[in-house]
Amino acid sequence: AQISMSRRGNCYDNASMESFFSHLKTEALYPYHIRSIEEAQSRIENYIYFYNHHRPQRKLNKLTPVEYRCQLAK
């Protein structure tokens, strides 16, 4: 297996995923008292759907990721 990095010491390689996980934790996990793995999994799955279909992104001109991808496909 080869490590997926553009070059040695580039801190931007995982920036987009780090940003997503930060939003996931602060919006879908930390505000709730999660009592089981199943509840955590359900919250994560629901948040991923919400993030992609309903949460506008400033960096995407206030479109959701799905709207942005559809716009590019036209």
Residue frames relative to the residue before (quaternion, step in Angstrom):
aa qw qx qy qz dx dy dz
A 1.0000 0.0000 0.0000 0.0000 0.00 0.00 0.00
Q 0.2535 -0.7679 0.5736 0.1306 3.52 -1.02 0.85
I 0.4837 -0.6643 0.4900 0.2909 3.56 -0.97 0.87
S 0.3282 -0.7583 0.5357 0.1740 3.57 -0.95 0.91
M 0.3591 0.6845 -0.5575 0.3029 3.55 -0.01 1.32
S 0.5144 -0.6688 0.4365 0.3124 3.55 -0.99 0.78
R 0.7607 -0.1841 0.1252 0.6098 3.56 1.00 -0.77
R 0.7061 -0.4890 0.3098 0.4079 3.53 -1.22 0.37
G 0.8744 0.1245 -0.1068 0.4566 3.52 -0.96 0.97
N 0.4170 0.6941 -0.4924 0.3192 3.61 1.15 0.39
C 0.2912 -0.8027 0.4994 0.1465 3.58 -0.43 1.22
Y 0.6319 0.5620 -0.3363 0.4145 3.62 1.20 -0.20
D 0.4087 0.7433 -0.4600 0.2623 3.60 1.22 -0.13
N 0.8131 0.2273 -0.0958 0.5273 3.59 0.85 -0.92
A 0.2891 0.8088 -0.4817 0.1737 3.59 1.23 0.25
S 0.6785 0.4900 -0.3181 0.4454 3.61 0.85 -0.85
M 0.6739 0.4730 -0.3049 0.4787 3.61 0.96 -0.75
E 0.6121 0.5366 -0.3477 0.4654 3.59 1.04 -0.72
S 0.6392 0.5191 -0.3166 0.4708 3.57 1.02 -0.82
F 0.6512 0.5114 -0.3179 0.4619 3.60 0.91 -0.90
F 0.6853 0.4841 -0.2969 0.4560 3.59 0.82 -0.95
S 0.5998 0.5466 -0.3553 0.4640 3.58 1.09 -0.61
H 0.6639 0.4856 -0.2967 0.4851 3.60 0.93 -0.90
L 0.6268 0.5486 -0.3326 0.4421 3.57 0.94 -0.90
K 0.7044 0.4704 -0.2763 0.4542 3.57 0.77 -1.01
T 0.7372 0.4365 -0.2536 0.4490 3.60 0.80 -0.96
E 0.7474 0.3976 -0.2286 0.4807 3.62 1.07 -0.61
A 0.8146 0.2935 -0.1318 0.4826 3.60 0.98 -0.72
L 0.7698 0.3563 -0.2053 0.4881 3.61 1.10 -0.43
Y 0.7164 0.4869 -0.2817 0.4128 3.60 0.61 -1.09
P 0.6799 0.5018 -0.3337 0.4178 3.67 0.88 -0.71
Y 0.7289 0.4193 -0.2202 0.4945 3.61 1.22 -0.31
H 0.3912 -0.6719 0.5734 0.2583 3.52 -1.23 0.57
I 0.1157 -0.8293 0.5461 0.0266 3.57 0.03 1.32
R 0.2307 -0.8336 0.4973 0.0671 3.54 -0.71 1.15
S 0.8088 0.1377 -0.0785 0.5664 3.61 1.20 -0.22
I 0.6416 -0.5018 0.4159 0.4044 3.52 -1.32 0.31
E 0.6362 0.5433 -0.3272 0.4395 3.58 0.99 -0.83
E 0.6534 0.4984 -0.3121 0.4766 3.58 0.98 -0.82
A 0.6387 0.5140 -0.3246 0.4718 3.59 0.97 -0.81
Q 0.6585 0.5100 -0.3094 0.4589 3.58 0.90 -0.91
S 0.6520 0.5146 -0.3092 0.4632 3.58 0.95 -0.85
R 0.6572 0.5017 -0.3097 0.4695 3.60 0.93 -0.89
I 0.6524 0.5102 -0.3156 0.4631 3.59 0.97 -0.83
E 0.6643 0.4989 -0.3096 0.4626 3.60 0.87 -0.90
N 0.6607 0.5007 -0.3027 0.4703 3.58 0.96 -0.87
Y 0.6605 0.5060 -0.3142 0.4571 3.57 0.99 -0.80
I 0.6213 0.5314 -0.3513 0.4564 3.61 0.97 -0.75
Y 0.6428 0.5006 -0.3226 0.4817 3.60 0.97 -0.80
F 0.6545 0.5122 -0.3032 0.4661 3.59 0.90 -0.96
Y 0.6580 0.5260 -0.3068 0.4431 3.59 0.86 -0.96
N 0.7339 0.4377 -0.2391 0.4611 3.59 0.89 -0.90
H 0.7964 0.3480 -0.1525 0.4704 3.59 0.99 -0.80
H 0.8264 0.2597 -0.1013 0.4892 3.62 1.04 -0.61
R 0.6770 0.5017 -0.2993 0.4476 3.62 1.14 -0.43
P 0.3139 -0.7620 0.5324 0.1935 3.63 -0.39 1.18
Q 0.2498 -0.7646 0.5814 0.1223 3.55 -1.09 0.80
R 0.4807 -0.6768 0.4778 0.2873 3.56 -0.78 0.99
K 0.6911 0.4919 -0.2795 0.4497 3.59 0.94 -0.90
L 0.6959 0.4065 -0.2651 0.5293 3.61 1.28 -0.23
N 0.5676 -0.6255 0.3578 0.3982 3.58 1.15 0.67
K 0.6600 -0.5562 0.2706 0.4264 3.54 1.03 0.98
L 0.4759 0.6087 -0.4750 0.4211 3.56 1.12 0.73
T 0.4997 -0.5905 0.5128 0.3723 3.55 -1.24 0.30
P 0.6563 -0.5043 0.3570 0.4331 3.64 -1.14 0.32
V 0.6467 0.5093 -0.3260 0.4649 3.61 0.98 -0.77
E 0.6498 0.5067 -0.3188 0.4684 3.61 0.92 -0.85
Y 0.6510 0.5257 -0.3115 0.4503 3.56 0.97 -0.87
R 0.6653 0.4911 -0.3014 0.4746 3.60 0.93 -0.89
C 0.6412 0.5147 -0.3288 0.4646 3.62 0.99 -0.78
Q 0.6268 0.5371 -0.3279 0.4595 3.56 1.02 -0.80
L 0.6753 0.4926 -0.2923 0.4646 3.61 0.97 -0.81
A 0.6585 0.5382 -0.3023 0.4306 3.57 1.12 -0.68
K 0.5769 0.6115 -0.3751 0.3906 3.61 1.21 -0.37
